[in-house]
Each structure stands twice: as C-alpha cells, then as structure tokens.
Amino acid sequence: MDSAGQDINLNSPNKGLLSDSMTDVPVDTAVAAQAPAVQGLTEAEEEELRAELAKVEEEIVTLRQVLAAKERHCGELRRKLGLSALEGLKQNLSRGWHDVQVSSAYVKTSEKLGEWNEKVTQSDLYKKTQETLSQAGQKTSAALSTMSSAISRKLGDMRNSATFKSFEDRVGTIKSKVVGGRENGSDSLPSPSGSGEKPLPDHTPF
C-alpha cells in the first residue's frame, strides 16, 4: 500500500509529518483531484475557463491603465484650454444624465410610469375625485361672486340712504365753506394804505 493511501497512525512517532511526495503536490491540484468538477465540467473545460478568466482580468487591468492615462491627458487639455473643474463636472453630469435617459432601464421606467398615469387618470376614483374638486371650485367661485354682489348692493343701498346723503351734503357744505373762506381771505387782504372791507377794531389805550 502506498503512502497516499495509508491510514494515519496516531501512535506513530512520525505523526503530523507529511511525506515529500505530499508536500510537493500543489494545493489547488490536490483540491481539484479530491473534489468533483464544478457544475459537471471536465478538467479540460475548467482549465480553458481559468485561462480565459485570467485573460479577461489582464485585459481589465490594461483598460484601467489606459483609462487613467486618458483621464490625465484630458485634464491637461482642459487646463491648457482654461476650463475649470466645475465646467468639467457639469459636462460629466450632463453626459451621465443623457446616458441615463437613453438607457433601456430609464426608457422602460418612463413607459411604465406612463402606463400607470394613464390607468390612474382613466380610473373611476380619479374621475370622481376630479369631478368633486371641480364642483367644489365652482361652488367656491359662486359663493365669492354672491358675496361680492351682496357687498356691492349693500354699499349702493348705503349711498342711497338718507343718512349717507345727509352726511355727504354736510361734507360738501364744509368743503365749500373752507374753499370759499380761502378765496375770500386771499381777496380781502389789507391794502398798503390800511383800508379794507372789514373795519379794524378799535383798541382802547391803556
């Protein structure tokens, strides 16, 4: 019986020590040898997939390096053109928003929202709510119009009342007296000779 198939003897003085043949075996190869192929793949297919994965990872690293170099070059061009970082940020945001708008997820979401909006606006509950709000608005407008008409009518009645007319006549009389007094006062100024329409009062000497 070879060493790979022997049972471990717990009483052996060499317990815990691995043979040279076992230490030379790589860990991945040993696990692959003990474990079955992933998802029913053969060893050849697995090796091919691992090689392809390594190639793709290497391409990703290369693309990241190229992208970093392009970004540095773009920054140098912007600095030479006098473009600020804020303008670059605006352009990036605008470009990103445009990419979002043309993306399939955004288009599908917009279409879905449009369908929901159409279903909501065509539902009986929405129509009843809209009719109720419209009727409430019409009633409010009618109430305001009625109130305005009542106020105007009340003011008209007040202007036509005897009390308001008497008050208006009194105000007109006071106004005419004030204006007339001012005019008479300017015409009856004393002349330089001391004569006037109204005689000066006699002052009794002390």
Biotite code that builds the C-alpha atoms (Angstrom):
import biotite.structure as struc

atoms = struc.array([
    struc.Atom([0.000, 0.000, 0.000], chain_id="A", res_id=1, res_name="MET", atom_name="CA", element="C"),
    struc.Atom([1.468, 3.385, -0.992], chain_id="A", res_id=2, res_name="ASP", atom_name="CA", element="C"),
    struc.Atom([1.904, 6.291, 1.444], chain_id="A", res_id=3, res_name="SER", atom_name="CA", element="C"),
    struc.Atom([-1.003, 8.319, -0.009], chain_id="A", res_id=4, res_name="ALA", atom_name="CA", element="C"),
    struc.Atom([-3.464, 5.569, 0.851], chain_id="A", res_id=5, res_name="GLY", atom_name="CA", element="C"),
    struc.Atom([-2.153, 4.597, 4.316], chain_id="A", res_id=6, res_name="GLN", atom_name="CA", element="C"),
    struc.Atom([-4.198, 5.367, 7.411], chain_id="A", res_id=7, res_name="ASP", atom_name="CA", element="C"),
    struc.Atom([-2.766, 7.826, 9.879], chain_id="A", res_id=8, res_name="ILE", atom_name="CA", element="C"),
    struc.Atom([-1.349, 6.004, 12.864], chain_id="A", res_id=9, res_name="ASN", atom_name="CA", element="C"),
    struc.Atom([-1.839, 8.143, 15.960], chain_id="A", res_id=10, res_name="LEU", atom_name="CA", element="C"),
    struc.Atom([0.764, 6.110, 17.890], chain_id="A", res_id=11, res_name="ASN", atom_name="CA", element="C"),
    struc.Atom([3.417, 6.538, 15.225], chain_id="A", res_id=12, res_name="SER", atom_name="CA", element="C"),
    struc.Atom([6.437, 8.760, 16.127], chain_id="A", res_id=13, res_name="PRO", atom_name="CA", element="C"),
    struc.Atom([6.167, 10.367, 12.693], chain_id="A", res_id=14, res_name="ASN", atom_name="CA", element="C"),
    struc.Atom([2.596, 11.592, 13.162], chain_id="A", res_id=15, res_name="LYS", atom_name="CA", element="C"),
    struc.Atom([1.948, 15.128, 11.959], chain_id="A", res_id=16, res_name="GLY", atom_name="CA", element="C"),
    struc.Atom([4.763, 14.898, 9.387], chain_id="A", res_id=17, res_name="LEU", atom_name="CA", element="C"),
    struc.Atom([3.985, 14.806, 5.694], chain_id="A", res_id=18, res_name="LEU", atom_name="CA", element="C"),
    struc.Atom([5.961, 12.823, 3.211], chain_id="A", res_id=19, res_name="SER", atom_name="CA", element="C"),
    struc.Atom([7.949, 14.529, 0.475], chain_id="A", res_id=20, res_name="ASP", atom_name="CA", element="C"),
    struc.Atom([5.565, 13.328, -2.176], chain_id="A", res_id=21, res_name="SER", atom_name="CA", element="C"),
    struc.Atom([2.634, 15.009, -0.445], chain_id="A", res_id=22, res_name="MET", atom_name="CA", element="C"),
    struc.Atom([4.385, 18.322, 0.187], chain_id="A", res_id=23, res_name="THR", atom_name="CA", element="C"),
    struc.Atom([5.259, 18.639, -3.483], chain_id="A", res_id=24, res_name="ASP", atom_name="CA", element="C"),
    struc.Atom([1.619, 18.476, -4.540], chain_id="A", res_id=25, res_name="VAL", atom_name="CA", element="C"),
    struc.Atom([0.055, 21.980, -5.101], chain_id="A", res_id=26, res_name="PRO", atom_name="CA", element="C"),
    struc.Atom([-2.960, 22.799, -3.011], chain_id="A", res_id=27, res_name="VAL", atom_name="CA", element="C"),
    struc.Atom([-5.281, 23.650, -5.932], chain_id="A", res_id=28, res_name="ASP", atom_name="CA", element="C"),
    struc.Atom([-4.381, 20.485, -7.774], chain_id="A", res_id=29, res_name="THR", atom_name="CA", element="C"),
    struc.Atom([-4.969, 18.419, -4.685], chain_id="A", res_id=30, res_name="ALA", atom_name="CA", element="C"),
    struc.Atom([-8.375, 20.044, -4.084], chain_id="A", res_id=31, res_name="VAL", atom_name="CA", element="C"),
    struc.Atom([-9.293, 19.605, -7.726], chain_id="A", res_id=32, res_name="ALA", atom_name="CA", element="C"),
    struc.Atom([-8.260, 15.993, -7.589], chain_id="A", res_id=33, res_name="ALA", atom_name="CA", element="C"),
    struc.Atom([-10.315, 15.330, -4.475], chain_id="A", res_id=34, res_name="GLN", atom_name="CA", element="C"),
    struc.Atom([-13.359, 17.457, -5.392], chain_id="A", res_id=35, res_name="ALA", atom_name="CA", element="C"),
    struc.Atom([-15.579, 16.727, -8.387], chain_id="A", res_id=36, res_name="PRO", atom_name="CA", element="C"),
    struc.Atom([-15.566, 19.056, -11.413], chain_id="A", res_id=37, res_name="ALA", atom_name="CA", element="C"),
    struc.Atom([-17.540, 22.292, -10.950], chain_id="A", res_id=38, res_name="VAL", atom_name="CA", element="C"),
    struc.Atom([-21.015, 22.072, -12.488], chain_id="A", res_id=39, res_name="GLN", atom_name="CA", element="C"),
    struc.Atom([-20.154, 18.920, -14.330], chain_id="A", res_id=40, res_name="GLY", atom_name="CA", element="C"),
    struc.Atom([-17.191, 20.450, -16.216], chain_id="A", res_id=41, res_name="LEU", atom_name="CA", element="C"),
    struc.Atom([-14.298, 18.312, -17.290], chain_id="A", res_id=42, res_name="THR", atom_name="CA", element="C"),
    struc.Atom([-10.754, 19.160, -16.303], chain_id="A", res_id=43, res_name="GLU", atom_name="CA", element="C"),
    struc.Atom([-10.004, 20.409, -19.814], chain_id="A", res_id=44, res_name="ALA", atom_name="CA", element="C"),
    struc.Atom([-13.029, 22.711, -19.832], chain_id="A", res_id=45, res_name="GLU", atom_name="CA", element="C"),
    struc.Atom([-12.142, 24.013, -16.378], chain_id="A", res_id=46, res_name="GLU", atom_name="CA", element="C"),
    struc.Atom([-8.583, 24.752, -17.445], chain_id="A", res_id=47, res_name="GLU", atom_name="CA", element="C"),
    struc.Atom([-9.872, 26.548, -20.534], chain_id="A", res_id=48, res_name="GLU", atom_name="CA", element="C"),
    struc.Atom([-12.244, 28.681, -18.448], chain_id="A", res_id=49, res_name="LEU", atom_name="CA", element="C"),
    struc.Atom([-9.482, 29.518, -15.971], chain_id="A", res_id=50, res_name="ARG", atom_name="CA", element="C"),
    struc.Atom([-7.224, 30.606, -18.813], chain_id="A", res_id=51, res_name="ALA", atom_name="CA", element="C"),
    struc.Atom([-9.996, 32.760, -20.280], chain_id="A", res_id=52, res_name="GLU", atom_name="CA", element="C"),
    struc.Atom([-10.671, 34.293, -16.841], chain_id="A", res_id=53, res_name="LEU", atom_name="CA", element="C"),
    struc.Atom([-7.010, 35.197, -16.406], chain_id="A", res_id=54, res_name="ALA", atom_name="CA", element="C"),
    struc.Atom([-7.002, 36.750, -19.876], chain_id="A", res_id=55, res_name="LYS", atom_name="CA", element="C"),
    struc.Atom([-10.109, 38.835, -19.144], chain_id="A", res_id=56, res_name="VAL", atom_name="CA", element="C"),
    struc.Atom([-8.679, 40.017, -15.819], chain_id="A", res_id=57, res_name="GLU", atom_name="CA", element="C"),
    struc.Atom([-5.492, 41.038, -17.559], chain_id="A", res_id=58, res_name="GLU", atom_name="CA", element="C"),
    struc.Atom([-7.486, 42.965, -20.173], chain_id="A", res_id=59, res_name="GLU", atom_name="CA", element="C"),
    struc.Atom([-9.415, 44.742, -17.386], chain_id="A", res_id=60, res_name="ILE", atom_name="CA", element="C"),
    struc.Atom([-6.167, 45.870, -15.773], chain_id="A", res_id=61, res_name="VAL", atom_name="CA", element="C"),
    struc.Atom([-4.891, 47.109, -19.137], chain_id="A", res_id=62, res_name="THR", atom_name="CA", element="C"),
    struc.Atom([-8.123, 49.017, -19.820], chain_id="A", res_id=63, res_name="LEU", atom_name="CA", element="C"),
    struc.Atom([-7.949, 50.647, -16.382], chain_id="A", res_id=64, res_name="ARG", atom_name="CA", element="C"),
    struc.Atom([-4.411, 51.797, -17.088], chain_id="A", res_id=65, res_name="GLN", atom_name="CA", element="C"),
    struc.Atom([-5.458, 53.177, -20.490], chain_id="A", res_id=66, res_name="VAL", atom_name="CA", element="C"),
    struc.Atom([-8.461, 54.950, -18.923], chain_id="A", res_id=67, res_name="LEU", atom_name="CA", element="C"),
    struc.Atom([-6.258, 56.537, -16.248], chain_id="A", res_id=68, res_name="ALA", atom_name="CA", element="C"),
    struc.Atom([-3.843, 57.773, -18.925], chain_id="A", res_id=69, res_name="ALA", atom_name="CA", element="C"),
    struc.Atom([-6.740, 59.176, -20.971], chain_id="A", res_id=70, res_name="LYS", atom_name="CA", element="C"),
    struc.Atom([-8.131, 60.982, -17.919], chain_id="A", res_id=71, res_name="GLU", atom_name="CA", element="C"),
    struc.Atom([-4.733, 62.554, -17.210], chain_id="A", res_id=72, res_name="ARG", atom_name="CA", element="C"),
    struc.Atom([-4.453, 63.669, -20.823], chain_id="A", res_id=73, res_name="HIS", atom_name="CA", element="C"),
    struc.Atom([-7.991, 65.074, -20.717], chain_id="A", res_id=74, res_name="CYS", atom_name="CA", element="C"),
    struc.Atom([-7.136, 67.027, -17.563], chain_id="A", res_id=75, res_name="GLY", atom_name="CA", element="C"),
    struc.Atom([-4.055, 68.510, -19.230], chain_id="A", res_id=76, res_name="GLU", atom_name="CA", element="C"),
    struc.Atom([-6.105, 69.578, -22.262], chain_id="A", res_id=77, res_name="LEU", atom_name="CA", element="C"),
    struc.Atom([-8.724, 71.199, -20.033], chain_id="A", res_id=78, res_name="ARG", atom_name="CA", element="C"),
    struc.Atom([-6.041, 73.064, -18.103], chain_id="A", res_id=79, res_name="ARG", atom_name="CA", element="C"),
    struc.Atom([-4.489, 74.352, -21.318], chain_id="A", res_id=80, res_name="LYS", atom_name="CA", element="C"),
    struc.Atom([-7.888, 75.487, -22.588], chain_id="A", res_id=81, res_name="LEU", atom_name="CA", element="C"),
    struc.Atom([-8.629, 77.257, -19.308], chain_id="A", res_id=82, res_name="GLY", atom_name="CA", element="C"),
    struc.Atom([-11.624, 75.079, -18.492], chain_id="A", res_id=83, res_name="LEU", atom_name="CA", element="C"),
    struc.Atom([-12.368, 74.844, -14.789], chain_id="A", res_id=84, res_name="SER", atom_name="CA", element="C"),
    struc.Atom([-13.089, 71.676, -12.894], chain_id="A", res_id=85, res_name="ALA", atom_name="CA", element="C"),
    struc.Atom([-16.664, 72.845, -12.345], chain_id="A", res_id=86, res_name="LEU", atom_name="CA", element="C"),
    struc.Atom([-17.312, 73.038, -16.086], chain_id="A", res_id=87, res_name="GLU", atom_name="CA", element="C"),
    struc.Atom([-15.875, 69.572, -16.484], chain_id="A", res_id=88, res_name="GLY", atom_name="CA", element="C"),
    struc.Atom([-18.129, 68.320, -13.715], chain_id="A", res_id=89, res_name="LEU", atom_name="CA", element="C"),
    struc.Atom([-21.149, 69.910, -15.408], chain_id="A", res_id=90, res_name="LYS", atom_name="CA", element="C"),
    struc.Atom([-20.268, 68.252, -18.701], chain_id="A", res_id=91, res_name="GLN", atom_name="CA", element="C"),
    struc.Atom([-19.796, 64.905, -16.981], chain_id="A", res_id=92, res_name="ASN", atom_name="CA", element="C"),
    struc.Atom([-23.125, 65.229, -15.199], chain_id="A", res_id=93, res_name="LEU", atom_name="CA", element="C"),
    struc.Atom([-24.862, 66.255, -18.411], chain_id="A", res_id=94, res_name="SER", atom_name="CA", element="C"),
    struc.Atom([-23.308, 63.359, -20.289], chain_id="A", res_id=95, res_name="ARG", atom_name="CA", element="C"),
    struc.Atom([-24.204, 60.971, -17.480], chain_id="A", res_id=96, res_name="GLY", atom_name="CA", element="C"),
    struc.Atom([-27.810, 62.199, -17.402], chain_id="A", res_id=97, res_name="TRP", atom_name="CA", element="C"),
    struc.Atom([-28.033, 61.777, -21.177], chain_id="A", res_id=98, res_name="HIS", atom_name="CA", element="C"),
    struc.Atom([-26.703, 58.244, -20.860], chain_id="A", res_id=99, res_name="ASP", atom_name="CA", element="C"),
    struc.Atom([-29.301, 57.538, -18.181], chain_id="A", res_id=100, res_name="VAL", atom_name="CA", element="C"),
    struc.Atom([-32.113, 58.908, -20.361], chain_id="A", res_id=101, res_name="GLN", atom_name="CA", element="C"),
    struc.Atom([-31.163, 56.755, -23.325], chain_id="A", res_id=102, res_name="VAL", atom_name="CA", element="C"),
    struc.Atom([-30.606, 53.668, -21.212], chain_id="A", res_id=103, res_name="SER", atom_name="CA", element="C"),
    struc.Atom([-33.058, 50.812, -21.543], chain_id="A", res_id=104, res_name="SER", atom_name="CA", element="C"),
    struc.Atom([-33.883, 50.860, -17.811], chain_id="A", res_id=105, res_name="ALA", atom_name="CA", element="C"),
    struc.Atom([-34.848, 54.559, -17.944], chain_id="A", res_id=106, res_name="TYR", atom_name="CA", element="C"),
    struc.Atom([-36.925, 54.065, -21.081], chain_id="A", res_id=107, res_name="VAL", atom_name="CA", element="C"),
    struc.Atom([-38.730, 51.093, -19.560], chain_id="A", res_id=108, res_name="LYS", atom_name="CA", element="C"),
    struc.Atom([-39.351, 53.022, -16.338], chain_id="A", res_id=109, res_name="THR", atom_name="CA", element="C"),
    struc.Atom([-40.729, 56.007, -18.270], chain_id="A", res_id=110, res_name="SER", atom_name="CA", element="C"),
    struc.Atom([-43.021, 53.751, -20.262], chain_id="A", res_id=111, res_name="GLU", atom_name="CA", element="C"),
    struc.Atom([-44.189, 52.048, -17.067], chain_id="A", res_id=112, res_name="LYS", atom_name="CA", element="C"),
    struc.Atom([-44.886, 55.394, -15.388], chain_id="A", res_id=113, res_name="LEU", atom_name="CA", element="C"),
    struc.Atom([-46.805, 56.497, -18.469], chain_id="A", res_id=114, res_name="GLY", atom_name="CA", element="C"),
    struc.Atom([-48.922, 53.367, -18.328], chain_id="A", res_id=115, res_name="GLU", atom_name="CA", element="C"),
    struc.Atom([-49.600, 53.889, -14.613], chain_id="A", res_id=116, res_name="TRP", atom_name="CA", element="C"),
    struc.Atom([-50.516, 57.515, -15.211], chain_id="A", res_id=117, res_name="ASN", atom_name="CA", element="C"),
    struc.Atom([-52.933, 56.532, -17.941], chain_id="A", res_id=118, res_name="GLU", atom_name="CA", element="C"),
    struc.Atom([-54.507, 53.858, -15.732], chain_id="A", res_id=119, res_name="LYS", atom_name="CA", element="C"),
    struc.Atom([-54.858, 56.298, -12.836], chain_id="A", res_id=120, res_name="VAL", atom_name="CA", element="C"),
    struc.Atom([-56.379, 59.077, -14.954], chain_id="A", res_id=121, res_name="THR", atom_name="CA", element="C"),
    struc.Atom([-58.799, 56.643, -16.547], chain_id="A", res_id=122, res_name="GLN", atom_name="CA", element="C"),
    struc.Atom([-59.908, 55.099, -13.245], chain_id="A", res_id=123, res_name="SER", atom_name="CA", element="C"),
    struc.Atom([-63.349, 55.811, -11.803], chain_id="A", res_id=124, res_name="ASP", atom_name="CA", element="C"),
    struc.Atom([-61.888, 57.015, -8.491], chain_id="A", res_id=125, res_name="LEU", atom_name="CA", element="C"),
    struc.Atom([-59.719, 59.625, -10.238], chain_id="A", res_id=126, res_name="TYR", atom_name="CA", element="C"),
    struc.Atom([-62.655, 60.837, -12.332], chain_id="A", res_id=127, res_name="LYS", atom_name="CA", element="C"),
    struc.Atom([-64.908, 61.125, -9.278], chain_id="A", res_id=128, res_name="LYS", atom_name="CA", element="C"),
    struc.Atom([-62.204, 62.989, -7.360], chain_id="A", res_id=129, res_name="THR", atom_name="CA", element="C"),
    struc.Atom([-61.668, 65.359, -10.269], chain_id="A", res_id=130, res_name="GLN", atom_name="CA", element="C"),
    struc.Atom([-65.401, 65.989, -10.590], chain_id="A", res_id=131, res_name="GLU", atom_name="CA", element="C"),
    struc.Atom([-65.674, 66.615, -6.838], chain_id="A", res_id=132, res_name="THR", atom_name="CA", element="C"),
    struc.Atom([-62.805, 69.116, -6.912], chain_id="A", res_id=133, res_name="LEU", atom_name="CA", element="C"),
    struc.Atom([-64.307, 70.830, -9.953], chain_id="A", res_id=134, res_name="SER", atom_name="CA", element="C"),
    struc.Atom([-67.700, 71.126, -8.262], chain_id="A", res_id=135, res_name="GLN", atom_name="CA", element="C"),
    struc.Atom([-66.058, 72.455, -5.089], chain_id="A", res_id=136, res_name="ALA", atom_name="CA", element="C"),
    struc.Atom([-64.209, 75.066, -7.125], chain_id="A", res_id=137, res_name="GLY", atom_name="CA", element="C"),
    struc.Atom([-67.367, 76.114, -8.900], chain_id="A", res_id=138, res_name="GLN", atom_name="CA", element="C"),
    struc.Atom([-69.253, 76.393, -5.593], chain_id="A", res_id=139, res_name="LYS", atom_name="CA", element="C"),
    struc.Atom([-66.432, 78.462, -4.105], chain_id="A", res_id=140, res_name="THR", atom_name="CA", element="C"),
    struc.Atom([-66.400, 80.801, -7.101], chain_id="A", res_id=141, res_name="SER", atom_name="CA", element="C"),
    struc.Atom([-70.186, 81.146, -6.936], chain_id="A", res_id=142, res_name="ALA", atom_name="CA", element="C"),
    struc.Atom([-70.051, 81.893, -3.198], chain_id="A", res_id=143, res_name="ALA", atom_name="CA", element="C"),
    struc.Atom([-67.379, 84.554, -3.697], chain_id="A", res_id=144, res_name="LEU", atom_name="CA", element="C"),
    struc.Atom([-69.346, 86.086, -6.550], chain_id="A", res_id=145, res_name="SER", atom_name="CA", element="C"),
    struc.Atom([-72.514, 86.144, -4.422], chain_id="A", res_id=146, res_name="THR", atom_name="CA", element="C"),
    struc.Atom([-70.616, 87.733, -1.532], chain_id="A", res_id=147, res_name="MET", atom_name="CA", element="C"),
    struc.Atom([-69.137, 90.388, -3.818], chain_id="A", res_id=148, res_name="SER", atom_name="CA", element="C"),
    struc.Atom([-72.561, 91.169, -5.262], chain_id="A", res_id=149, res_name="SER", atom_name="CA", element="C"),
    struc.Atom([-74.060, 91.420, -1.780], chain_id="A", res_id=150, res_name="ALA", atom_name="CA", element="C"),
    struc.Atom([-71.300, 93.789, -0.640], chain_id="A", res_id=151, res_name="ILE", atom_name="CA", element="C"),
    struc.Atom([-71.732, 95.955, -3.741], chain_id="A", res_id=152, res_name="SER", atom_name="CA", element="C"),
    struc.Atom([-75.502, 96.019, -3.266], chain_id="A", res_id=153, res_name="ARG", atom_name="CA", element="C"),
    struc.Atom([-75.108, 96.905, 0.413], chain_id="A", res_id=154, res_name="LYS", atom_name="CA", element="C"),
    struc.Atom([-72.752, 99.759, -0.424], chain_id="A", res_id=155, res_name="LEU", atom_name="CA", element="C"),
    struc.Atom([-75.215, 101.001, -3.045], chain_id="A", res_id=156, res_name="GLY", atom_name="CA", element="C"),
    struc.Atom([-78.025, 100.946, -0.514], chain_id="A", res_id=157, res_name="ASP", atom_name="CA", element="C"),
    struc.Atom([-75.881, 102.846, 1.945], chain_id="A", res_id=158, res_name="MET", atom_name="CA", element="C"),
    struc.Atom([-75.082, 105.535, -0.636], chain_id="A", res_id=159, res_name="ARG", atom_name="CA", element="C"),
    struc.Atom([-78.772, 105.916, -1.451], chain_id="A", res_id=160, res_name="ASN", atom_name="CA", element="C"),
    struc.Atom([-79.844, 106.111, 2.187], chain_id="A", res_id=161, res_name="SER", atom_name="CA", element="C"),
    struc.Atom([-80.933, 109.412, 3.731], chain_id="A", res_id=162, res_name="ALA", atom_name="CA", element="C"),
    struc.Atom([-78.236, 109.225, 6.408], chain_id="A", res_id=163, res_name="THR", atom_name="CA", element="C"),
    struc.Atom([-75.426, 108.848, 3.868], chain_id="A", res_id=164, res_name="PHE", atom_name="CA", element="C"),
    struc.Atom([-76.850, 111.646, 1.686], chain_id="A", res_id=165, res_name="LYS", atom_name="CA", element="C"),
    struc.Atom([-77.156, 113.953, 4.709], chain_id="A", res_id=166, res_name="SER", atom_name="CA", element="C"),
    struc.Atom([-73.575, 113.152, 5.674], chain_id="A", res_id=167, res_name="PHE", atom_name="CA", element="C"),
    struc.Atom([-72.415, 113.710, 2.072], chain_id="A", res_id=168, res_name="GLU", atom_name="CA", element="C"),
    struc.Atom([-74.250, 117.063, 1.970], chain_id="A", res_id=169, res_name="ASP", atom_name="CA", element="C"),
    struc.Atom([-72.608, 118.115, 5.208], chain_id="A", res_id=170, res_name="ARG", atom_name="CA", element="C"),
    struc.Atom([-69.181, 117.185, 3.911], chain_id="A", res_id=171, res_name="VAL", atom_name="CA", element="C"),
    struc.Atom([-69.871, 119.125, 0.705], chain_id="A", res_id=172, res_name="GLY", atom_name="CA", element="C"),
    struc.Atom([-71.020, 122.173, 2.678], chain_id="A", res_id=173, res_name="THR", atom_name="CA", element="C"),
    struc.Atom([-67.939, 122.108, 4.897], chain_id="A", res_id=174, res_name="ILE", atom_name="CA", element="C"),
    struc.Atom([-65.712, 121.739, 1.872], chain_id="A", res_id=175, res_name="LYS", atom_name="CA", element="C"),
    struc.Atom([-67.348, 124.671, 0.063], chain_id="A", res_id=176, res_name="SER", atom_name="CA", element="C"),
    struc.Atom([-67.044, 126.830, 3.167], chain_id="A", res_id=177, res_name="LYS", atom_name="CA", element="C"),
    struc.Atom([-63.380, 126.006, 3.549], chain_id="A", res_id=178, res_name="VAL", atom_name="CA", element="C"),
    struc.Atom([-62.641, 126.681, -0.115], chain_id="A", res_id=179, res_name="VAL", atom_name="CA", element="C"),
    struc.Atom([-64.747, 129.838, -0.123], chain_id="A", res_id=180, res_name="GLY", atom_name="CA", element="C"),
    struc.Atom([-63.086, 131.098, 3.033], chain_id="A", res_id=181, res_name="GLY", atom_name="CA", element="C"),
    struc.Atom([-59.689, 130.641, 1.499], chain_id="A", res_id=182, res_name="ARG", atom_name="CA", element="C"),
    struc.Atom([-60.724, 132.549, -1.621], chain_id="A", res_id=183, res_name="GLU", atom_name="CA", element="C"),
    struc.Atom([-62.315, 135.381, 0.379], chain_id="A", res_id=184, res_name="ASN", atom_name="CA", element="C"),
    struc.Atom([-59.302, 135.561, 2.617], chain_id="A", res_id=185, res_name="GLY", atom_name="CA", element="C"),
    struc.Atom([-56.945, 136.000, -0.341], chain_id="A", res_id=186, res_name="SER", atom_name="CA", element="C"),
    struc.Atom([-59.202, 138.743, -1.841], chain_id="A", res_id=187, res_name="ASP", atom_name="CA", element="C"),
    struc.Atom([-59.686, 140.678, 1.386], chain_id="A", res_id=188, res_name="SER", atom_name="CA", element="C"),
    struc.Atom([-56.054, 141.169, 2.260], chain_id="A", res_id=189, res_name="LEU", atom_name="CA", element="C"),
    struc.Atom([-55.439, 144.648, 3.692], chain_id="A", res_id=190, res_name="PRO", atom_name="CA", element="C"),
    struc.Atom([-54.105, 147.230, 1.252], chain_id="A", res_id=191, res_name="SER", atom_name="CA", element="C"),
    struc.Atom([-50.882, 149.133, 1.882], chain_id="A", res_id=192, res_name="PRO", atom_name="CA", element="C"),
    struc.Atom([-52.935, 152.254, 2.832], chain_id="A", res_id=193, res_name="SER", atom_name="CA", element="C"),
    struc.Atom([-54.557, 150.293, 5.579], chain_id="A", res_id=194, res_name="GLY", atom_name="CA", element="C"),
    struc.Atom([-58.044, 150.254, 4.046], chain_id="A", res_id=195, res_name="SER", atom_name="CA", element="C"),
    struc.Atom([-60.079, 147.083, 3.764], chain_id="A", res_id=196, res_name="GLY", atom_name="CA", element="C"),
    struc.Atom([-63.561, 145.765, 3.559], chain_id="A", res_id=197, res_name="GLU", atom_name="CA", element="C"),
    struc.Atom([-63.751, 144.987, 7.271], chain_id="A", res_id=198, res_name="LYS", atom_name="CA", element="C"),
    struc.Atom([-63.005, 147.892, 9.694], chain_id="A", res_id=199, res_name="PRO", atom_name="CA", element="C"),
    struc.Atom([-60.225, 147.294, 12.125], chain_id="A", res_id=200, res_name="LEU", atom_name="CA", element="C"),
    struc.Atom([-61.365, 147.005, 15.739], chain_id="A", res_id=201, res_name="PRO", atom_name="CA", element="C"),
    struc.Atom([-60.758, 149.993, 17.958], chain_id="A", res_id=202, res_name="ASP", atom_name="CA", element="C"),
    struc.Atom([-58.186, 149.394, 20.629], chain_id="A", res_id=203, res_name="HIS", atom_name="CA", element="C"),
    struc.Atom([-58.740, 151.396, 23.799], chain_id="A", res_id=204, res_name="THR", atom_name="CA", element="C"),
    struc.Atom([-55.449, 152.806, 25.006], chain_id="A", res_id=205, res_name="PRO", atom_name="CA", element="C"),
    struc.Atom([-54.384, 151.921, 28.479], chain_id="A", res_id=206, res_name="PHE", atom_name="CA", element="C"),
])
